[in-house]
Amino acid sequence: QLDSETRTLAEQIAKMPPFALRQAKRAVNQTLDVQGFYAAIQSVFDIHQTGHGNALSVSGWPVLVNMDQMKANIQ
């Protein structure tokens, strides 16, 4: 059912004027930006990358993982 509903929605969108779709997308993106979405994403990414830097300095790897445990879970 999800596949058929998704296809129906995609077909409806495909029939819409491309310029109108671009304008709607632009309006949504600008609204998110005004609400601070872009700043929030940048902040979270900065925190995420800082974590990788810390892991690299602590363990020599950019992620803190127990490699033996990871291998055991994969097998």
Summary of the structure (lengths in Angstrom):
residues: 75
radius of gyration: 21.4
end to end distance: 34.8
largest distance: 54.4
contacts: 133
relative contact order: 0.05
helix: 81%
strand: 0%
